[in-house]
Amino acid sequence: SRLTFKGPVQPADMKVREEIETLVGDGEVLLRVLEELGLHVWFRYEKFREEFCHEDVIVALDETPVGVFVEIEGSEQGITQMAQALGKTAADYLLDSYRGLFLTYRERLGLNGGDMLFEPPAG
């Protein structure tokens, strides 16, 4: 498990914000600590991620219940160069969160439900 703090998005052509992350030895214990602090789960989402790196850039391929997305992390110059290598420009960047993308998807298809989860396997 990982715990990640994501600061507010800064005004820019790409999503720029502070991120602080640490590994957690026991996710269930962390959940209990957060609940004891008065926090509660208000949105859950699932994704499968594969990460690739090149120089100072990490390219993540995220498969989610609402689509497949490519996330590029690194310096602004590294992100721009990698996006160009992938045939993309700033006009292709999505700056929304997975929650925002989920809400748009849900509304467009007239669905309901509060969490972005894969369907459980049939059987």
C-alpha positions as CSV (number, residue, x, y, z in Angstrom):
1,S,0.0,0.0,0.0
2,R,1.1,3.6,-0.6
3,L,-0.1,6.8,1.1
4,T,0.1,9.8,-1.2
5,F,-0.5,13.5,-0.5
6,K,-1.4,15.5,-3.6
7,G,-1.3,19.2,-3.2
8,P,-3.5,21.7,-5.2
9,V,-3.0,21.8,-8.9
10,Q,-1.0,24.8,-10.0
11,P,-2.0,26.9,-13.0
12,A,-0.1,25.4,-16.0
13,D,-0.5,23.7,-19.4
14,M,0.1,20.4,-17.6
15,K,-1.0,19.2,-14.2
16,V,1.7,20.5,-11.8
17,R,1.4,19.9,-8.1
18,E,3.3,18.7,-5.1
19,E,3.2,15.0,-4.3
20,I,4.5,13.3,-1.2
21,E,4.4,9.5,-1.1
22,T,5.5,6.8,1.2
23,L,5.1,3.0,1.3
24,V,2.8,1.6,4.0
25,G,3.5,-1.8,5.6
26,D,-0.2,-2.5,6.4
27,G,-3.0,-0.8,4.5
28,E,-5.7,-2.0,6.9
29,V,-3.9,-0.5,9.9
30,L,-3.4,2.8,8.0
31,L,-7.2,2.9,7.2
32,R,-7.9,2.4,10.8
33,V,-5.6,5.2,11.8
34,L,-7.2,7.6,9.3
35,E,-10.7,6.6,10.6
36,E,-9.6,7.2,14.2
37,L,-8.5,10.7,13.1
38,G,-12.0,11.3,11.9
39,L,-11.5,10.8,8.2
40,H,-13.7,8.5,6.1
41,V,-13.7,7.0,2.7
42,W,-15.7,9.1,0.2
43,F,-14.5,7.8,-3.1
44,R,-12.8,4.5,-4.2
45,Y,-11.3,3.7,-7.6
46,E,-9.4,0.8,-9.0
47,K,-6.8,0.8,-11.7
48,F,-4.1,-1.5,-13.1
49,R,-0.8,0.3,-13.7
50,E,2.3,-0.6,-15.6
51,E,5.2,1.8,-15.4
52,F,8.0,2.5,-17.8
53,C,10.9,4.9,-17.4
54,H,13.2,6.8,-19.7
55,E,15.8,9.1,-18.3
56,D,14.0,11.4,-15.8
57,V,10.5,10.5,-17.0
58,I,8.1,7.8,-15.8
59,V,5.3,6.8,-18.3
60,A,2.4,5.0,-16.5
61,L,-0.2,3.1,-18.4
62,D,-3.4,3.0,-16.3
63,E,-6.3,0.7,-17.1
64,T,-9.4,2.0,-15.3
65,P,-13.1,1.1,-15.5
66,V,-13.7,4.2,-17.6
67,G,-10.8,3.8,-20.0
68,V,-7.0,3.5,-20.5
69,F,-4.9,6.5,-19.7
70,V,-1.2,7.4,-20.1
71,E,0.3,9.5,-17.3
72,I,3.7,11.1,-17.8
73,E,5.6,12.2,-14.7
74,G,8.9,14.1,-14.6
75,S,10.2,17.5,-15.3
76,E,8.2,19.8,-17.5
77,Q,10.8,19.5,-20.3
78,G,10.9,15.7,-19.9
79,I,7.1,15.5,-20.0
80,T,6.9,17.7,-23.1
81,Q,9.6,15.7,-24.9
82,M,8.0,12.3,-24.0
83,A,4.5,13.5,-25.1
84,Q,6.0,14.7,-28.4
85,A,7.7,11.3,-28.8
86,L,4.3,9.7,-28.3
87,G,2.8,12.0,-30.9
88,K,0.9,14.2,-28.4
89,T,0.8,17.9,-27.7
90,A,-0.4,20.0,-24.8
91,A,-3.9,20.1,-26.5
92,D,-4.1,16.3,-25.8
93,Y,-3.4,16.7,-22.0
94,L,-6.2,15.8,-19.6
95,L,-5.9,17.8,-16.4
96,D,-8.8,16.3,-14.6
97,S,-8.6,13.8,-11.7
98,Y,-9.8,10.2,-12.1
99,R,-12.8,11.2,-10.0
100,G,-13.6,14.0,-12.4
101,L,-13.2,11.7,-15.4
102,F,-15.4,9.1,-13.7
103,L,-18.1,11.7,-13.0
104,T,-18.1,12.9,-16.6
105,Y,-18.2,9.3,-17.9
106,R,-21.0,8.4,-15.5
107,E,-23.1,11.4,-16.5
108,R,-22.5,10.9,-20.2
109,L,-23.8,7.3,-20.0
110,G,-26.6,8.0,-17.5
111,L,-25.1,5.7,-14.9
112,N,-25.1,6.0,-11.1
113,G,-22.9,4.7,-8.4
114,G,-20.4,6.4,-6.3
115,D,-17.2,4.5,-6.9
116,M,-15.1,3.7,-10.0
117,L,-14.7,0.0,-9.7
118,F,-14.3,-2.9,-12.1
119,E,-17.2,-5.2,-12.3
120,P,-16.7,-8.4,-10.3
121,P,-16.1,-11.5,-12.4
122,A,-19.2,-13.4,-13.4
123,G,-19.7,-16.7,-11.8
